Structure formats: structure tokens, C-alpha cells
Amino acid sequence: MIFEIAHLTIDPAQAPAFEDAVAGCAPLFKDAPGCRSMRLEREIEDEGRYRLVVGWDTVDDHMTGFRGSPAFGQWRATAGPFFTAPPHVVHSRIVAVQF
């Protein structure tokens, strides 16, 4: 499994509406082939910064499958208006779990 980590920046005053919008988009991710998990994390030190962490079977499931689907357009139409900076997306994999 790989993880898409999207660093998202919004106006902190819009946090409740943004969090509701992301929750409403969860079915778009859940129904996507290869998608295994989704969570939203909010930074404590900067409450306008979030990380969306999505588990995928492969990078291709995310980059080609999901991003090439109508669901991605729906996600961006719903969440995109909240962004105050372009999202920064990276992919990672777990290489060790210590405990």
C-alpha cells in the first residue's frame, strides 16, 4: 500500500465547512478502485493547514485511476474553493514500524 499525502492550506475561519466538505467527499474516495483508507489531519500549530492521507494499492490507482475519473472533478469542485494555496501532494510507503 502507498499513501497519498496532500498538504492543504485553507482559511482557518472556514475549517468547519471545509471539514464537512471533505467528509461529504469520502464516498468518492471509498468507491475508487484501489482506495483503502482516507483520513484528514489538522495541524495544531497552524490551524489552516491540513494533511489528507489516502491509502491506495498503487500510485497508478491514485494518479491515473482516481485523478482521471469524474470523482476527482467532484472532489476538486467541492474542496478546491477552500484552498488558499495549491495543494502539495507526495506519495509514501511504510518502510518500518517500530511499535
C-alpha positions in Angstrom: 0.0 0.0 0.0 1.1 3.5 -0.7 -0.1 6.7 0.9 -1.1 9.9 -0.9 -0.3 12.8 1.4 -1.9 16.1 0.3 -0.8 19.2 2.2 -3.8 21.5 2.1 -4.0 25.2 3.2 -7.3 26.9 3.9 -8.6 29.9 5.8 -8.9 28.7 9.4 -12.2 30.5 9.7 -13.6 28.1 7.1 -12.4 25.0 8.9 -15.9 23.6 9.9 -17.3 24.0 6.4 -14.1 22.5 4.9 -14.1 19.5 7.2 -17.8 18.9 6.4 -17.0 19.2 2.6 -14.2 16.6 2.9 -16.4 14.3 4.9 -19.0 14.6 2.2 -16.5 13.6 -0.4 -15.4 10.4 1.4 -17.7 8.2 -0.7 -15.9 9.4 -3.8 -12.7 8.0 -2.5 -14.2 4.9 -0.9 -15.7 3.9 -4.3 -12.5 4.5 -6.2 -10.7 1.3 -7.3 -7.6 0.7 -5.2 -8.6 3.1 -2.4 -8.2 1.5 1.0 -8.3 4.4 3.5 -8.8 8.1 3.9 -8.2 10.5 6.8 -7.9 14.2 7.4 -5.4 15.6 9.8 -5.4 19.2 11.1 -2.2 20.8 12.3 -2.2 22.1 15.8 0.4 24.8 15.3 -1.2 26.2 12.2 -5.0 25.5 12.1 -5.3 26.5 8.5 -3.1 23.6 7.4 -4.3 20.0 6.9 -3.0 16.7 5.6 -5.3 14.5 3.6 -3.9 11.0 3.8 -5.3 8.4 1.4 -4.2 4.8 1.2 -4.0 3.3 -2.3 -3.0 -0.1 -3.6 -0.7 1.6 -6.1 0.4 5.1 -7.2 -1.3 4.4 -10.5 -4.6 3.8 -8.7 -4.4 7.4 -7.5 -2.7 9.2 -10.3 -4.3 7.6 -13.3 -7.4 5.9 -11.9 -8.8 8.5 -9.5 -7.3 11.6 -11.0 -8.7 10.6 -14.4 -12.2 9.9 -13.1 -15.2 12.2 -12.7 -14.9 11.6 -8.9 -11.7 13.7 -8.9 -13.5 16.6 -10.6 -16.3 16.4 -8.0 -13.6 16.3 -5.2 -11.9 19.4 -6.6 -15.1 21.2 -7.2 -16.2 20.6 -3.6 -12.9 21.1 -1.7 -10.9 23.3 -4.1 -12.7 26.6 -3.3 -11.4 26.3 0.3 -7.7 26.2 -0.8 -5.7 29.3 -0.2 -2.6 27.8 -1.8 -2.2 25.0 -4.3 -2.1 21.5 -2.7 1.3 19.8 -2.5 0.9 16.1 -3.0 3.5 13.4 -2.3 3.4 9.6 -2.2 5.0 7.5 0.5 5.2 3.9 1.7 5.8 2.5 5.2 9.3 1.0 5.4 9.4 0.2 9.1 7.0 0.1 12.1 8.9 0.1 15.4 5.9 -0.2 17.7 
